[in-house]
């Protein structure tokens, strides 16, 4: 099998000559000044995030623990998401914060215990929640 025809090489060369024009902001209402990753201890924040998610969003949850997790993740996100990282650990941290926000929002919406996730404030399984939960951004 031969890979890379002349047409494919030409298209690749043309694509490489085009400047990137992609931009996205997960948090447009916050400051737009870009900060570097030099003054952020991403390893410490990753460890704190992992601990928080296990403690407050893990197997046993409640409205209070989920709200605590949401408040902390939102705070950390305001500090981290608008940064332009130069290395993989920073990008991974941004992704971990986003996934954490999605998990917390979904867990808050699911007001029941299901599978291995136990809500101490909603100990019973509710058939109304036997579905997927979609999280839609309002910004």
RABELDA-V97361 format. One record per residue. N is the residue number from 1. PSI is psi in degrees with one decimal (999 if undefined). OMEGA is omega in whole degrees, 0 to 359 (none if undefined). NEAR is the number of other ideal C-beta (glycine too) atoms within 12 Angstrom. Layout:
# RABELDA-V97361
N|PSI|OMEGA|NEAR + N|PSI|OMEGA|NEAR
This chain:
# RABELDA-V97361
1|135.9|181|4 + 2|129.1|178|6 + 3|145.4|172|7 + 4|73.0|176|12 + 5|170.1|179|11 + 6|-40.8|180|10 + 7|-41.0|179|10 + 8|-40.5|178|13 + 9|-38.3|179|13 + 10|-41.5|179|13 + 11|-38.8|179|14 + 12|-43.5|179|15 + 13|-41.7|179|13 + 14|-41.8|180|11 + 15|-38.6|180|12 + 16|-26.9|181|11 + 17|-11.3|180|10 + 18|134.5|177|11 + 19|148.9|176|8 + 20|135.5|179|9 + 21|19.7|181|6 + 22|134.8|172|7 + 23|145.6|178|11 + 24|146.8|176|14 + 25|120.6|178|18 + 26|-27.1|185|23 + 27|72.3|188|24 + 28|-22.3|183|14 + 29|-10.9|179|14 + 30|171.9|184|20 + 31|148.3|184|14 + 32|-2.8|178|14 + 33|127.4|181|9 + 34|134.1|178|15 + 35|153.4|181|20 + 36|172.5|180|15 + 37|5.5|185|25 + 38|-29.9|183|13 + 39|21.0|181|12 + 40|129.0|176|25 + 41|86.9|186|17 + 42|-31.2|179|30 + 43|-43.7|179|16 + 44|-41.9|180|15 + 45|-38.1|177|31 + 46|-43.1|179|26 + 47|-41.6|178|16 + 48|-41.4|179|26 + 49|-45.2|179|34 + 50|-42.9|179|23 + 51|-45.1|179|17 + 52|-46.3|182|29 + 53|-40.2|179|31 + 54|-44.3|184|18 + 55|-45.8|190|19 + 56|-18.1|183|31 + 57|1.3|184|35 + 58|-140.7|187|23 + 59|-45.5|178|19 + 60|125.8|184|21 + 61|165.3|172|35 + 62|168.8|178|25 + 63|-40.1|181|21 + 64|-44.8|181|16 + 65|-37.7|179|28 + 66|-38.7|178|35 + 67|-40.0|176|20 + 68|-45.5|179|21 + 69|-43.5|180|34 + 70|-42.9|179|30 + 71|-45.0|182|19 + 72|-43.4|180|27 + 73|-39.9|176|37 + 74|-41.3|178|25 + 75|-49.0|180|22 + 76|-38.0|180|32 + 77|-40.2|178|30 + 78|-29.5|182|20 + 79|-27.7|190|25 + 80|-39.9|193|38 + 81|-32.1|183|35 + 82|6.3|180|27 + 83|152.6|173|32 + 84|100.3|183|20 + 85|150.4|180|22 + 86|-7.2|185|15 + 87|158.0|183|17 + 88|-42.4|182|13 + 89|-36.0|178|22 + 90|-42.9|178|28 + 91|-40.7|179|20 + 92|-39.3|179|21 + 93|-43.2|177|33 + 94|-44.4|179|34 + 95|-40.0|180|22 + 96|-38.7|178|28 + 97|-40.9|178|38 + 98|-46.9|179|26 + 99|-38.7|178|22 + 100|-43.0|178|37 + 101|-42.1|180|34 + 102|-42.8|179|25 + 103|-43.3|181|29 + 104|-46.2|180|34 + 105|-43.4|179|25 + 106|-41.9|181|25 + 107|-35.3|177|37 + 108|-40.4|181|30 + 109|-32.0|182|24 + 110|93.3|184|31 + 111|68.5|180|24 + 112|171.2|169|25 + 113|133.8|181|22 + 114|134.5|179|24 + 115|-132.0|180|12 + 116|-3.7|180|10 + 117|116.1|184|25 + 118|122.4|174|21 + 119|111.4|182|30 + 120|-25.5|178|19 + 121|-12.1|176|20 + 122|76.6|188|24 + 123|-16.5|183|16 + 124|156.6|173|15 + 125|136.9|180|17 + 126|118.5|181|16 + 127|-24.3|179|9 + 128|-21.3|181|14 + 129|14.4|177|21 + 130|67.1|184|12 + 131|170.7|173|13 + 132|149.8|176|9 + 133|126.6|178|20 + 134|133.5|177|11 + 135|121.1|183|18 + 136|129.8|179|10 + 137|137.1|178|15 + 138|-0.9|181|7 + 139|999|none|10
